[in-house]
Amino acid sequence: MAPFESSAGVDNLTQLINRIGLPRLAAMATVAVLMLGFFGFSVMRARAPNLAPLYTGLSLEDSSAIVTELQTANVPFELRGDGDTILVPATRSPPCA
């Protein structure tokens, strides 16, 4: 007997879907997808570094010069607010005085 000749599994699945009902099955699938999305978002958020401001209110020239220095030092950074704020990982940020 070939592995795909038996349709008992397909019949059982069809009966299960008919018993549950298509609207309820769609609702269960929607909840499952939303839960997977939420957990995926949570994992990605937890893995992102905790950023702290290094400088704020910078001119474009100052921001560019600082970014060049950060790139040279291989320090990860993120620009916000049209480039006038530079964020670095909190562990690499100098403490506030």
Backbone atoms as SQL, in Angstrom:
CREATE TABLE atoms (id INTEGER PRIMARY KEY, chain TEXT, resi INTEGER, resn TEXT, atom TEXT, x REAL, y REAL, z REAL);
INSERT INTO atoms VALUES
  (1, 'A', 1, 'MET', 'N', 0.842, -1.180, 0.000),
  (2, 'A', 1, 'MET', 'CA', 0.000, 0.000, 0.000),
  (3, 'A', 1, 'MET', 'C', 0.889, 1.245, 0.000),
  (4, 'A', 2, 'ALA', 'N', 0.622, 2.164, -0.906),
  (5, 'A', 2, 'ALA', 'CA', 1.393, 3.402, -1.004),
  (6, 'A', 2, 'ALA', 'C', 1.032, 4.312, 0.164),
  (7, 'A', 3, 'PRO', 'N', 1.965, 5.181, 0.588),
  (8, 'A', 3, 'PRO', 'CA', 1.705, 6.025, 1.763),
  (9, 'A', 3, 'PRO', 'C', 0.569, 7.021, 1.568),
  (10, 'A', 4, 'PHE', 'N', 0.226, 7.378, 0.350),
  (11, 'A', 4, 'PHE', 'CA', -0.800, 8.398, 0.147),
  (12, 'A', 4, 'PHE', 'C', -2.148, 7.811, -0.271),
  (13, 'A', 5, 'GLU', 'N', -2.265, 6.470, -0.277),
  (14, 'A', 5, 'GLU', 'CA', -3.527, 5.864, -0.675),
  (15, 'A', 5, 'GLU', 'C', -4.575, 5.932, 0.422),
  (16, 'A', 6, 'SER', 'N', -4.156, 5.952, 1.681),
  (17, 'A', 6, 'SER', 'CA', -5.098, 5.986, 2.792),
  (18, 'A', 6, 'SER', 'C', -5.662, 7.384, 2.952),
  (19, 'A', 7, 'SER', 'N', -6.980, 7.468, 2.933),
  (20, 'A', 7, 'SER', 'CA', -7.616, 8.764, 3.112),
  (21, 'A', 7, 'SER', 'C', -8.295, 8.862, 4.465),
  (22, 'A', 8, 'ALA', 'N', -7.988, 7.916, 5.376),
  (23, 'A', 8, 'ALA', 'CA', -8.599, 7.929, 6.709),
  (24, 'A', 8, 'ALA', 'C', -8.190, 9.186, 7.467),
  (25, 'A', 9, 'GLY', 'N', -6.921, 9.571, 7.355),
  (26, 'A', 9, 'GLY', 'CA', -6.465, 10.782, 8.043),
  (27, 'A', 9, 'GLY', 'C', -7.137, 12.027, 7.509),
  (28, 'A', 10, 'VAL', 'N', -7.295, 12.089, 6.203),
  (29, 'A', 10, 'VAL', 'CA', -7.963, 13.240, 5.585),
  (30, 'A', 10, 'VAL', 'C', -9.432, 13.264, 5.992),
  (31, 'A', 11, 'ASP', 'N', -10.065, 12.100, 6.030),
  (32, 'A', 11, 'ASP', 'CA', -11.469, 12.030, 6.445),
  (33, 'A', 11, 'ASP', 'C', -11.632, 12.468, 7.896),
  (34, 'A', 12, 'ASN', 'N', -10.706, 12.046, 8.762),
  (35, 'A', 12, 'ASN', 'CA', -10.774, 12.448, 10.172),
  (36, 'A', 12, 'ASN', 'C', -10.611, 13.962, 10.306),
  (37, 'A', 13, 'LEU', 'N', -9.700, 14.521, 9.550),
  (38, 'A', 13, 'LEU', 'CA', -9.492, 15.962, 9.600),
  (39, 'A', 13, 'LEU', 'C', -10.724, 16.707, 9.098),
  (40, 'A', 14, 'THR', 'N', -11.319, 16.218, 8.028),
  (41, 'A', 14, 'THR', 'CA', -12.528, 16.840, 7.491),
  (42, 'A', 14, 'THR', 'C', -13.668, 16.764, 8.494),
  (43, 'A', 15, 'GLN', 'N', -13.801, 15.631, 9.170),
  (44, 'A', 15, 'GLN', 'CA', -14.848, 15.498, 10.184),
  (45, 'A', 15, 'GLN', 'C', -14.606, 16.452, 11.342),
  (46, 'A', 16, 'LEU', 'N', -13.349, 16.606, 11.757),
  (47, 'A', 16, 'LEU', 'CA', -13.019, 17.525, 12.848),
  (48, 'A', 16, 'LEU', 'C', -13.363, 18.958, 12.469),
  (49, 'A', 17, 'ILE', 'N', -13.017, 19.357, 11.259),
  (50, 'A', 17, 'ILE', 'CA', -13.324, 20.718, 10.800),
  (51, 'A', 17, 'ILE', 'C', -14.828, 20.928, 10.745),
  (52, 'A', 18, 'ASN', 'N', -15.574, 19.925, 10.269),
  (53, 'A', 18, 'ASN', 'CA', -17.026, 20.043, 10.206),
  (54, 'A', 18, 'ASN', 'C', -17.643, 20.122, 11.595),
  (55, 'A', 19, 'ARG', 'N', -17.077, 19.382, 12.558),
  (56, 'A', 19, 'ARG', 'CA', -17.603, 19.421, 13.926),
  (57, 'A', 19, 'ARG', 'C', -17.342, 20.765, 14.587),
  (58, 'A', 20, 'ILE', 'N', -16.142, 21.279, 14.401),
  (59, 'A', 20, 'ILE', 'CA', -15.775, 22.562, 15.017),
  (60, 'A', 20, 'ILE', 'C', -16.519, 23.702, 14.332),
  (61, 'A', 21, 'GLY', 'N', -16.612, 23.651, 13.044),
  (62, 'A', 21, 'GLY', 'CA', -17.260, 24.722, 12.291),
  (63, 'A', 21, 'GLY', 'C', -16.220, 25.698, 11.774),
  (64, 'A', 22, 'LEU', 'N', -16.426, 26.154, 10.573),
  (65, 'A', 22, 'LEU', 'CA', -15.453, 27.036, 9.929),
  (66, 'A', 22, 'LEU', 'C', -15.294, 28.381, 10.644),
  (67, 'A', 23, 'PRO', 'N', -16.369, 29.031, 11.101),
  (68, 'A', 23, 'PRO', 'CA', -16.160, 30.312, 11.807),
  (69, 'A', 23, 'PRO', 'C', -15.340, 30.153, 13.095),
  (70, 'A', 24, 'ARG', 'N', -15.603, 29.098, 13.838),
  (71, 'A', 24, 'ARG', 'CA', -14.859, 28.879, 15.079),
  (72, 'A', 24, 'ARG', 'C', -13.403, 28.533, 14.773),
  (73, 'A', 25, 'LEU', 'N', -13.178, 27.762, 13.730),
  (74, 'A', 25, 'LEU', 'CA', -11.821, 27.416, 13.311),
  (75, 'A', 25, 'LEU', 'C', -11.055, 28.667, 12.868),
  (76, 'A', 26, 'ALA', 'N', -11.721, 29.552, 12.151),
  (77, 'A', 26, 'ALA', 'CA', -11.097, 30.815, 11.725),
  (78, 'A', 26, 'ALA', 'C', -10.755, 31.678, 12.937),
  (79, 'A', 27, 'ALA', 'N', -11.638, 31.710, 13.923),
  (80, 'A', 27, 'ALA', 'CA', -11.369, 32.484, 15.138),
  (81, 'A', 27, 'ALA', 'C', -10.170, 31.901, 15.885),
  (82, 'A', 28, 'MET', 'N', -10.091, 30.587, 15.966),
  (83, 'A', 28, 'MET', 'CA', -8.957, 29.948, 16.636),
  (84, 'A', 28, 'MET', 'C', -7.654, 30.239, 15.899),
  (85, 'A', 29, 'ALA', 'N', -7.688, 30.201, 14.580),
  (86, 'A', 29, 'ALA', 'CA', -6.492, 30.501, 13.795),
  (87, 'A', 29, 'ALA', 'C', -6.072, 31.959, 13.981),
  (88, 'A', 30, 'THR', 'N', -7.041, 32.865, 14.023),
  (89, 'A', 30, 'THR', 'CA', -6.740, 34.290, 14.231),
  (90, 'A', 30, 'THR', 'C', -6.083, 34.513, 15.589),
  (91, 'A', 31, 'VAL', 'N', -6.626, 33.879, 16.620),
  (92, 'A', 31, 'VAL', 'CA', -6.044, 34.012, 17.963),
  (93, 'A', 31, 'VAL', 'C', -4.621, 33.449, 17.978),
  (94, 'A', 32, 'ALA', 'N', -4.414, 32.314, 17.332),
  (95, 'A', 32, 'ALA', 'CA', -3.079, 31.717, 17.291),
  (96, 'A', 32, 'ALA', 'C', -2.077, 32.631, 16.594),
  (97, 'A', 33, 'VAL', 'N', -2.476, 33.239, 15.482),
  (98, 'A', 33, 'VAL', 'CA', -1.581, 34.143, 14.753),
  (99, 'A', 33, 'VAL', 'C', -1.281, 35.385, 15.592),
  (100, 'A', 34, 'LEU', 'N', -2.287, 35.929, 16.255),
  (101, 'A', 34, 'LEU', 'CA', -2.065, 37.106, 17.108),
  (102, 'A', 34, 'LEU', 'C', -1.135, 36.778, 18.270),
  (103, 'A', 35, 'MET', 'N', -1.300, 35.606, 18.856),
  (104, 'A', 35, 'MET', 'CA', -0.415, 35.214, 19.958),
  (105, 'A', 35, 'MET', 'C', 1.020, 35.046, 19.484),
  (106, 'A', 36, 'LEU', 'N', 1.203, 34.416, 18.337),
  (107, 'A', 36, 'LEU', 'CA', 2.551, 34.271, 17.789),
  (108, 'A', 36, 'LEU', 'C', 3.174, 35.636, 17.500),
  (109, 'A', 37, 'GLY', 'N', 2.386, 36.549, 16.958),
  (110, 'A', 37, 'GLY', 'CA', 2.879, 37.895, 16.693),
  (111, 'A', 37, 'GLY', 'C', 3.276, 38.618, 17.964),
  (112, 'A', 38, 'PHE', 'N', 2.445, 38.495, 18.999),
  (113, 'A', 38, 'PHE', 'CA', 2.743, 39.141, 20.281),
  (114, 'A', 38, 'PHE', 'C', 4.034, 38.598, 20.883),
  (115, 'A', 39, 'PHE', 'N', 4.182, 37.264, 20.892),
  (116, 'A', 39, 'PHE', 'CA', 5.391, 36.677, 21.464),
  (117, 'A', 39, 'PHE', 'C', 6.619, 37.015, 20.623),
  (118, 'A', 40, 'GLY', 'N', 6.467, 37.051, 19.318),
  (119, 'A', 40, 'GLY', 'CA', 7.581, 37.455, 18.466),
  (120, 'A', 40, 'GLY', 'C', 8.005, 38.890, 18.740),
  (121, 'A', 41, 'PHE', 'N', 7.018, 39.775, 18.884),
  (122, 'A', 41, 'PHE', 'CA', 7.308, 41.174, 19.208),
  (123, 'A', 41, 'PHE', 'C', 8.002, 41.278, 20.565),
  (124, 'A', 42, 'SER', 'N', 7.519, 40.515, 21.542),
  (125, 'A', 42, 'SER', 'CA', 8.104, 40.560, 22.883),
  (126, 'A', 42, 'SER', 'C', 9.557, 40.104, 22.872),
  (127, 'A', 43, 'VAL', 'N', 9.836, 39.046, 22.129),
  (128, 'A', 43, 'VAL', 'CA', 11.211, 38.542, 22.056),
  (129, 'A', 43, 'VAL', 'C', 12.114, 39.575, 21.381),
  (130, 'A', 44, 'MET', 'N', 11.647, 40.156, 20.289),
  (131, 'A', 44, 'MET', 'CA', 12.453, 41.161, 19.594),
  (132, 'A', 44, 'MET', 'C', 12.687, 42.384, 20.474),
  (133, 'A', 45, 'ARG', 'N', 11.672, 42.792, 21.207),
  (134, 'A', 45, 'ARG', 'CA', 11.794, 43.959, 22.087),
  (135, 'A', 45, 'ARG', 'C', 12.774, 43.679, 23.233),
  (136, 'A', 46, 'ALA', 'N', 12.735, 42.463, 23.760),
  (137, 'A', 46, 'ALA', 'CA', 13.623, 42.113, 24.864),
  (138, 'A', 46, 'ALA', 'C', 15.081, 42.032, 24.404),
  (139, 'A', 47, 'ARG', 'N', 15.289, 41.666, 23.149),
  (140, 'A', 47, 'ARG', 'CA', 16.650, 41.544, 22.633),
  (141, 'A', 47, 'ARG', 'C', 17.243, 42.877, 22.211),
  (142, 'A', 48, 'ALA', 'N', 16.410, 43.896, 22.009),
  (143, 'A', 48, 'ALA', 'CA', 16.910, 45.205, 21.584),
  (144, 'A', 48, 'ALA', 'C', 17.690, 45.845, 22.738),
  (145, 'A', 49, 'PRO', 'N', 18.796, 46.502, 22.441),
  (146, 'A', 49, 'PRO', 'CA', 19.574, 47.120, 23.520),
  (147, 'A', 49, 'PRO', 'C', 18.813, 48.281, 24.143),
  (148, 'A', 50, 'ASN', 'N', 19.037, 48.469, 25.429),
  (149, 'A', 50, 'ASN', 'CA', 18.440, 49.590, 26.146),
  (150, 'A', 50, 'ASN', 'C', 19.235, 50.846, 25.788),
  (151, 'A', 51, 'LEU', 'N', 18.619, 51.760, 25.062),
  (152, 'A', 51, 'LEU', 'CA', 19.330, 52.945, 24.571),
  (153, 'A', 51, 'LEU', 'C', 19.147, 54.127, 25.505),
  (154, 'A', 52, 'ALA', 'N', 20.196, 54.929, 25.596),
  (155, 'A', 52, 'ALA', 'CA', 20.176, 56.147, 26.403),
  (156, 'A', 52, 'ALA', 'C', 20.715, 57.288, 25.551),
  (157, 'A', 53, 'PRO', 'N', 20.219, 58.504, 25.768),
  (158, 'A', 53, 'PRO', 'CA', 20.716, 59.625, 24.969),
  (159, 'A', 53, 'PRO', 'C', 22.171, 59.951, 25.297),
  (160, 'A', 54, 'LEU', 'N', 22.946, 60.113, 24.240),
  (161, 'A', 54, 'LEU', 'CA', 24.332, 60.543, 24.394),
  (162, 'A', 54, 'LEU', 'C', 24.386, 62.057, 24.262),
  (163, 'A', 55, 'TYR', 'N', 23.703, 62.573, 23.207),
  (164, 'A', 55, 'TYR', 'CA', 23.596, 64.015, 22.981),
  (165, 'A', 55, 'TYR', 'C', 22.199, 64.321, 22.467),
  (166, 'A', 56, 'THR', 'N', 21.689, 65.479, 22.816),
  (167, 'A', 56, 'THR', 'CA', 20.397, 65.940, 22.294),
  (168, 'A', 56, 'THR', 'C', 20.550, 67.392, 21.840),
  (169, 'A', 57, 'GLY', 'N', 19.662, 67.826, 20.955),
  (170, 'A', 57, 'GLY', 'CA', 19.667, 69.216, 20.490),
  (171, 'A', 57, 'GLY', 'C', 20.875, 69.575, 19.657),
  (172, 'A', 58, 'LEU', 'N', 21.381, 68.644, 18.874),
  (173, 'A', 58, 'LEU', 'CA', 22.580, 68.895, 18.085),
  (174, 'A', 58, 'LEU', 'C', 22.243, 69.531, 16.737),
  (175, 'A', 59, 'SER', 'N', 23.196, 70.275, 16.216),
  (176, 'A', 59, 'SER', 'CA', 23.072, 70.744, 14.839),
  (177, 'A', 59, 'SER', 'C', 23.441, 69.588, 13.926),
  (178, 'A', 60, 'LEU', 'N', 23.116, 69.721, 12.652),
  (179, 'A', 60, 'LEU', 'CA', 23.399, 68.656, 11.693),
  (180, 'A', 60, 'LEU', 'C', 24.905, 68.422, 11.573),
  (181, 'A', 61, 'GLU', 'N', 25.697, 69.491, 11.623),
  (182, 'A', 61, 'GLU', 'CA', 27.150, 69.359, 11.518),
  (183, 'A', 61, 'GLU', 'C', 27.721, 68.629, 12.729),
  (184, 'A', 62, 'ASP', 'N', 27.270, 69.008, 13.930),
  (185, 'A', 62, 'ASP', 'CA', 27.752, 68.345, 15.148),
  (186, 'A', 62, 'ASP', 'C', 27.349, 66.876, 15.162),
  (187, 'A', 63, 'SER', 'N', 26.120, 66.614, 14.780),
  (188, 'A', 63, 'SER', 'CA', 25.619, 65.248, 14.750),
  (189, 'A', 63, 'SER', 'C', 26.438, 64.398, 13.785),
  (190, 'A', 64, 'SER', 'N', 26.743, 64.931, 12.640),
  (191, 'A', 64, 'SER', 'CA', 27.529, 64.212, 11.637),
  (192, 'A', 64, 'SER', 'C', 28.924, 63.895, 12.156),
  (193, 'A', 65, 'ALA', 'N', 29.549, 64.849, 12.819),
  (194, 'A', 65, 'ALA', 'CA', 30.900, 64.632, 13.351),
  (195, 'A', 65, 'ALA', 'C', 30.885, 63.560, 14.438),
  (196, 'A', 66, 'ILE', 'N', 29.882, 63.580, 15.302),
  (197, 'A', 66, 'ILE', 'CA', 29.796, 62.595, 16.381),
  (198, 'A', 66, 'ILE', 'C', 29.521, 61.202, 15.811),
  (199, 'A', 67, 'VAL', 'N', 28.648, 61.126, 14.824),
  (200, 'A', 67, 'VAL', 'CA', 28.332, 59.836, 14.198),
  (201, 'A', 67, 'VAL', 'C', 29.586, 59.250, 13.565),
  (202, 'A', 68, 'THR', 'N', 30.398, 60.083, 12.929),
  (203, 'A', 68, 'THR', 'CA', 31.643, 59.607, 12.331),
  (204, 'A', 68, 'THR', 'C', 32.553, 59.017, 13.401),
  (205, 'A', 69, 'GLU', 'N', 32.652, 59.690, 14.533),
  (206, 'A', 69, 'GLU', 'CA', 33.494, 59.192, 15.632),
  (207, 'A', 69, 'GLU', 'C', 32.942, 57.887, 16.207),
  (208, 'A', 70, 'LEU', 'N', 31.625, 57.793, 16.340),
  (209, 'A', 70, 'LEU', 'CA', 31.021, 56.563, 16.858),
  (210, 'A', 70, 'LEU', 'C', 31.251, 55.393, 15.904),
  (211, 'A', 71, 'GLN', 'N', 31.144, 55.668, 14.608),
  (212, 'A', 71, 'GLN', 'CA', 31.394, 54.611, 13.618),
  (213, 'A', 71, 'GLN', 'C', 32.849, 54.173, 13.657),
  (214, 'A', 72, 'THR', 'N', 33.765, 55.107, 13.809),
  (215, 'A', 72, 'THR', 'CA', 35.189, 54.782, 13.890),
  (216, 'A', 72, 'THR', 'C', 35.472, 53.915, 15.115),
  (217, 'A', 73, 'ALA', 'N', 34.777, 54.203, 16.234),
  (218, 'A', 73, 'ALA', 'CA', 34.981, 53.448, 17.476),
  (219, 'A', 73, 'ALA', 'C', 34.122, 52.187, 17.538),
  (220, 'A', 74, 'ASN', 'N', 33.372, 51.888, 16.468),
  (221, 'A', 74, 'ASN', 'CA', 32.479, 50.722, 16.421),
  (222, 'A', 74, 'ASN', 'C', 31.465, 50.707, 17.563),
  (223, 'A', 75, 'VAL', 'N', 30.946, 51.875, 17.895),
  (224, 'A', 75, 'VAL', 'CA', 29.919, 51.994, 18.922),
  (225, 'A', 75, 'VAL', 'C', 28.562, 52.006, 18.223),
  (226, 'A', 76, 'PRO', 'N', 27.658, 51.075, 18.575),
  (227, 'A', 76, 'PRO', 'CA', 26.326, 51.113, 17.960),
  (228, 'A', 76, 'PRO', 'C', 25.572, 52.352, 18.418),
  (229, 'A', 77, 'PHE', 'N', 24.812, 52.942, 17.512),
  (230, 'A', 77, 'PHE', 'CA', 24.075, 54.159, 17.847),
  (231, 'A', 77, 'PHE', 'C', 22.785, 54.197, 17.047),
  (232, 'A', 78, 'GLU', 'N', 21.913, 55.110, 17.441),
  (233, 'A', 78, 'GLU', 'CA', 20.664, 55.325, 16.726),
  (234, 'A', 78, 'GLU', 'C', 20.375, 56.822, 16.739),
  (235, 'A', 79, 'LEU', 'N', 19.985, 57.344, 15.580),
  (236, 'A', 79, 'LEU', 'CA', 19.633, 58.755, 15.473),
  (237, 'A', 79, 'LEU', 'C', 18.127, 58.901, 15.596),
  (238, 'A', 80, 'ARG', 'N', 17.698, 59.930, 16.291),
  (239, 'A', 80, 'ARG', 'CA', 16.267, 60.213, 16.420),
  (240, 'A', 80, 'ARG', 'C', 16.050, 61.704, 16.221),
  (241, 'A', 81, 'GLY', 'N', 14.800, 62.061, 15.966),
  (242, 'A', 81, 'GLY', 'CA', 14.432, 63.474, 15.882),
  (243, 'A', 81, 'GLY', 'C', 15.169, 64.229, 14.811),
  (244, 'A', 82, 'ASP', 'N', 15.144, 63.765, 13.577),
  (245, 'A', 82, 'ASP', 'CA', 15.811, 64.422, 12.451),
  (246, 'A', 82, 'ASP', 'C', 17.315, 64.549, 12.664),
  (247, 'A', 83, 'GLY', 'N', 17.898, 63.632, 13.426),
  (248, 'A', 83, 'GLY', 'CA', 19.344, 63.614, 13.614),
  (249, 'A', 83, 'GLY', 'C', 19.865, 64.503, 14.719),
  (250, 'A', 84, 'ASP', 'N', 18.976, 65.142, 15.476),
  (251, 'A', 84, 'ASP', 'CA', 19.476, 66.026, 16.534),
  (252, 'A', 84, 'ASP', 'C', 19.664, 65.304, 17.865),
  (253, 'A', 85, 'THR', 'N', 19.289, 64.031, 17.941),
  (254, 'A', 85, 'THR', 'CA', 19.475, 63.229, 19.149),
  (255, 'A', 85, 'THR', 'C', 20.205, 61.946, 18.771),
  (256, 'A', 86, 'ILE', 'N', 21.242, 61.633, 19.531),
  (257, 'A', 86, 'ILE', 'CA', 22.012, 60.414, 19.305),
  (258, 'A', 86, 'ILE', 'C', 21.853, 59.525, 20.529),
  (259, 'A', 87, 'LEU', 'N', 21.410, 58.289, 20.286),
  (260, 'A', 87, 'LEU', 'CA', 21.248, 57.314, 21.357),
  (261, 'A', 87, 'LEU', 'C', 22.307, 56.231, 21.207),
  (262, 'A', 88, 'VAL', 'N', 22.833, 55.773, 22.321),
  (263, 'A', 88, 'VAL', 'CA', 23.791, 54.669, 22.357),
  (264, 'A', 88, 'VAL', 'C', 23.309, 53.682, 23.418),
  (265, 'A', 89, 'PRO', 'N', 23.803, 52.435, 23.401),
  (266, 'A', 89, 'PRO', 'CA', 23.422, 51.505, 24.457),
  (267, 'A', 89, 'PRO', 'C', 23.745, 52.093, 25.829),
  (268, 'A', 90, 'ALA', 'N', 22.851, 51.877, 26.787),
  (269, 'A', 90, 'ALA', 'CA', 22.989, 52.473, 28.118),
  (270, 'A', 90, 'ALA', 'C', 24.305, 52.088, 28.773),
  (271, 'A', 91, 'THR', 'N', 24.833, 50.914, 28.441),
  (272, 'A', 91, 'THR', 'CA', 26.104, 50.484, 29.040),
  (273, 'A', 91, 'THR', 'C', 27.282, 51.275, 28.470),
  (274, 'A', 92, 'ARG', 'N', 27.108, 51.889, 27.298),
  (275, 'A', 92, 'ARG', 'CA', 28.185, 52.658, 26.667),
  (276, 'A', 92, 'ARG', 'C', 28.019, 54.161, 26.888),
  (277, 'A', 93, 'SER', 'N', 26.918, 54.552, 27.501),
  (278, 'A', 93, 'SER', 'CA', 26.623, 55.964, 27.716),
  (279, 'A', 93, 'SER', 'C', 27.303, 56.445, 28.994),
  (280, 'A', 94, 'PRO', 'N', 27.881, 57.638, 28.957),
  (281, 'A', 94, 'PRO', 'CA', 28.491, 58.158, 30.190),
  (282, 'A', 94, 'PRO', 'C', 27.395, 58.515, 31.195),
  (283, 'A', 95, 'PRO', 'N', 27.668, 58.344, 32.490),
  (284, 'A', 95, 'PRO', 'CA', 26.653, 58.676, 33.492),
  (285, 'A', 95, 'PRO', 'C', 26.389, 60.171, 33.537),
  (286, 'A', 96, 'CYS', 'N', 25.167, 60.521, 33.862),
  (287, 'A', 96, 'CYS', 'CA', 24.794, 61.936, 33.970),
  (288, 'A', 96, 'CYS', 'C', 25.406, 62.532, 35.221),
  (289, 'A', 97, 'ALA', 'N', 25.854, 63.769, 35.117),
  (290, 'A', 97, 'ALA', 'CA', 26.478, 64.424, 36.270),
  (291, 'A', 97, 'ALA', 'C', 25.453, 65.103, 37.121);
